Structures are given as C-alpha cells and as structure tokens.
Amino acid sequence: MTRALITNDDGVSSEGIRTLTEAALAAGLEVTVAAPHQERSGASAMLSVLEDDGRLLTERTTVAGVPALGVHASPAMIVFVAVRGAFGDPPDIVLSGVNHGPNTGQAVLHSGTVGAGLTAVSQGLPAIAVSLIGGSPRWFETARTVTDRALSWFLEHRDTPYVLNVNVPDIPPGELRGIRPARLAAFGAVSAEIGEIGEGYVTATFQEIQDEPEPGTDVALLREGWATATALRPPITAEAVSLEGIQEPGRGPGHNPS
C-alpha cells in the first residue's frame, strides 16, 4: 500500500487538511498526518523548528478520524524529517493542503504548501499541493471533487519526482468547468507597496493584483471557473543558461596563488 504523508501550512486543525485526508483515505492510501501545530503560511521551503532541549515538539490530535500530529515546525521541516522516519515508516508520496487561499503564479515561491511539496521532490518523492482560492474559502466540497480527480491521475503518473500544483476556484461544484493544465502566471497573487521608511521600521501594504493575466495561465483559467494543474520542480539547476567564460583568468587547474 502506498504511504502518504499529509501536511499543510494552515495548521493541523484546518478544514483543508481534513478534506485532503478524507480524499487520501478514499483513494486507499496509508496516511500519516503531520502538520504545523499552528498556521505557518508563507514559510516556503524554510527548515524551521521550535525545539525544547533539542527535541522536535509534537502534539497528538486527530484529523478525519485518524491519529495526527501537530508539529512545532514548518511544513518543509516536517517533510524533511518524515522522509527520515521521524513519524514512522517513511512516506512514498507527500500530499500538502488543502491550502486556504491561492498558490498561483510566481507566488508559489513563497508558499509553505508548495514548499512542502518541493522539499519532498528534493528528497526524491513526488508530491501534490492543493489550494482553494479566496481569502476565506467556503467550497471545500469543490476542492474535494478536484482533489479526488487530481489524486487519481497523480497516482498513475508519479514515476519521476515533481509537484502537481493544483488550484481550485472557490465556487459551488456545479459551477466548476473542469480541470485544465496551466502554466504559472508571470505575477503572484498579491503585490506589496512600501510606504513610510522610518527609524527602525518600514510600513508595507499588500493587495490582490488586478492586472489582466495572460490567457492560459493559472490565474486566467481560475477566473474563468476552471481548476488548474501545473507541474513544478525545484530550481536546482538551470541547464539552458550558458556559464561559458565565467571562470576567472588564472584561476584554472594548477593555478598557484603564491
């Protein structure tokens, strides 16, 4: 049986992680639920932890009727230690979400939900990250419908490690047009504007970007009532970039600086 680690960045008590856990159980997966004990949104792939004398603190709870752990750590750290057996047998796959809010465009770089998936990939495991867009999303029933479909497809297409990043519009199931592959929009979900810069402080305001997205991107398709799916991999190497000529003259093999 496939072992799945289920985590998120909204905390172990969130409605989204319950939705994802129920979908994983329905798919016949052996689940281990370990998520931050409180919200850790925006944590990206940060390996942070709150320790007590060198111990990683955990709190026992339940999610969707199964034992779960609230871990005093970021989602990425939870994945990092889980693959090393911290919570039992290491997982075969990682499921992250359902996030309360979008993870679209270049903003995925900052997402704790996606960061957990990218950490899994860096450790050789495939992952899914699922998000329900909206500031206070309501239609987790729609997220469950999309998750069931995406998870079924993912389990048949996980030969190589990648993150299947899934975003779901916060609309009733009957209004959902379906699921579409999408590329990332050029911008993220929000923009920041720097205000006053004073002695010892800076003010910043954040607002949703209203620019018209390029057709076919995740942001554009979500606005049209589609759920979107995008395959991601960590930025480990950039093979298309030529580094010819970067070597400093006189610093090649055999150079003696003395």
Buried (B, 14 or more C-beta within 10 A) or exposed (E): EBBBBBBBBBBBBBBBBBBBBBBBBEBEBBBBBBBBBEBBBEBBBBBEBBEEEEEBBBEEBEBBEBEBBBBBBBBBBBBBBBBEEBBEEBBBBBBBBBBBBBBBBEBBBBBBBBBBBBBBBBBEBBBBBBBBBBEEBEBBEBBBBBBBBBBEBBBEEBEEBBBBBBBBBBBEEEEBEEBBEBBBBEBBBBBEEEEEEEEEEEEEEEEEBEEEBEEEBBBBBBEEEBBBBBEBEBEEEEEEEEEEEEEEEEEEEEEEEE
